[in-house]
Amino acid sequence: MSALVQIREESDFEAGRKEQALLARLGSLPSLLIAVSGGADSAYLAWAAHQALGAKALSVTAISPSYSEYDRTELDKFLRQTGVRHEFVETHELDNPAYRANAGDRCYYCKDELFRVLDKLAQERGFAAVAYGVNVDDTSDFRPGQRAAAEHQVLAPLLEAGMSKADIRTLSKRARLATWDRPASACLSSRLPYGTEVTPERLQLVERGEAILRDLGFRQFRVRLHDALARIEIAPEEMPRALTVEMGSDIAQRFKAAGFLYVALDLEGYRQGSLNAALKHSLRT
C-alpha cells in the first residue's frame, strides 16, 4: 500500500468516526430546526439530521433578495434527491438600516434576522433547538454571523464533531449527495464591498453577472460589484480559458448588456472572503 493511499484511508476512517459522533449527537436531541442554504455544509447537516431524527427534523431556508435563484434551484434538486423535510421562510434583513449600510459586521445582522425568524418558528412548532452548518474551517475566517449564532444559542453540530470542509465533502460523496462537490457559495450581498449600500437592484445586477459566467461554463467564481465596475474572480484552474481574447470579449459584451459599465478580470483569481482584505487594510492605516 502506498503512503498516499494509506493517508487517504486514514482520513476517510477519521471522517467516518466524526460522522458517527455527529449522528449520535443529533439523535440525542428531541427535535431540531436546521438552517439550510443549500451549500455543501448545510445540505450535509440537513441530510444527517434527517437520518438521525426523521420527521423530528425540519430544514428551513430563508428567502430574501440576497438569496439567488440559482441557489434555490440547486436546493430544490437536493430536496428531491434526499426527501429531507423542508420549508421556506421569508427574512427581511434589507429592512434593517444597519444591514443595508454594509459595514464589516453586515453578516451579523443577516444571521441575527435569520435566527430571530427561526427562533420564533421553533417556539411556535415546539422544536427543541436550532442548528446551522458552521464547520472547523469557518473559524479561521472573519465571520460576524457566528456572534449572532452564539447570542441565539444556535447549535453547531458539524463544529462540535470536529468536521472540516474536506470531511463534509468526503462524507457527502459517500452518501451520494449531489452537493458533495458544489463550489463554495455565499449570499449575494457578500459581492458588494463594505460601505456599498445593499440594495435589491445591486443584488440583481450581481446575480445577472454570475448567471452569465455560469452560462459560459465557469464553475467557481465571484462577481464583485465596485460601483459600475464588475471585478470578476475566477478559480485559478479556470483562468487560462477566461484569459483568451475571444472569451474576454464575450464576457465584456455580455456583462455590458446586463447593465455593467466596466468589466475587469481579477488576476489573483477567486479567493473566498477577498473583500475582507479591505477591513485588514483599514486596520493597518
Rosetta blueprint (number, residue, H / E / L):
1 M L
2 S L
3 A H
4 L H
5 V H
6 Q H
7 I H
8 R H
9 E H
10 E H
11 S H
12 D H
13 F H
14 E H
15 A H
16 G H
17 R H
18 K H
19 E H
20 Q H
21 A H
22 L H
23 L H
24 A H
25 R H
26 L H
27 G H
28 S L
29 L L
30 P L
31 S L
32 L E
33 L E
34 I E
35 A E
36 V L
37 S L
38 G L
39 G L
40 A H
41 D H
42 S H
43 A H
44 Y H
45 L H
46 A H
47 W H
48 A H
49 A H
50 H H
51 Q H
52 A H
53 L H
54 G H
55 A H
56 K H
57 A E
58 L E
59 S E
60 V E
61 T E
62 A E
63 I E
64 S L
65 P L
66 S L
67 Y L
68 S L
69 E H
70 Y H
71 D H
72 R H
73 T H
74 E H
75 L H
76 D H
77 K H
78 F H
79 L H
80 R H
81 Q H
82 T H
83 G L
84 V L
85 R L
86 H E
87 E E
88 F E
89 V E
90 E E
91 T L
92 H L
93 E H
94 L H
95 D H
96 N L
97 P H
98 A H
99 Y H
100 R H
101 A L
102 N L
103 A L
104 G L
105 D L
106 R H
107 C H
108 Y H
109 Y H
110 C H
111 K H
112 D H
113 E H
114 L H
115 F H
116 R H
117 V H
118 L H
119 D H
120 K H
121 L H
122 A H
123 Q H
124 E H
125 R H
126 G L
127 F L
128 A L
129 A L
130 V E
131 A E
132 Y L
133 G L
134 V L
135 N L
136 V H
137 D H
138 D H
139 T H
140 S H
141 D L
142 F L
143 R L
144 P L
145 G H
146 Q H
147 R H
148 A H
149 A H
150 A H
151 E H
152 H L
153 Q L
154 V L
155 L E
156 A L
157 P H
158 L H
159 L H
160 E H
161 A L
162 G L
163 M L
164 S L
165 K H
166 A H
167 D H
168 I H
169 R H
170 T H
171 L H
172 S H
173 K H
174 R H
175 A L
176 R L
177 L L
178 A L
179 T L
180 W L
181 D L
182 R L
183 P L
184 A L
185 S L
186 A L
187 C L
188 L H
189 S H
190 S H
191 R H
192 L L
193 P L
194 Y L
195 G L
196 T L
197 E L
198 V L
199 T L
200 P H
201 E H
202 R H
203 L H
204 Q H
205 L H
206 V H
207 E H
208 R H
209 G H
210 E H
211 A H
212 I H
213 L H
214 R H
215 D H
216 L L
217 G L
218 F L
219 R L
220 Q L
221 F E
222 R E
223 V E
224 R E
225 L E
226 H E
227 D L
228 A L
229 L E
230 A E
231 R E
232 I E
233 E E
234 I E
235 A L
236 P H
237 E H
238 E H
239 M H
240 P H
241 R H
242 A H
243 L L
244 T L
245 V H
246 E H
247 M H
248 G H
249 S H
250 D H
251 I H
252 A H
253 Q H
254 R H
255 F H
256 K H
257 A H
258 A H
259 G L
260 F L
261 L L
262 Y E
263 V E
264 A E
265 L E
266 D L
267 L L
268 E L
269 G L
270 Y L
271 R L
272 Q L
273 G L
274 S L
275 L L
276 N H
277 A H
278 A H
279 L H
280 K H
281 H H
282 S H
283 L H
284 R H
285 T L
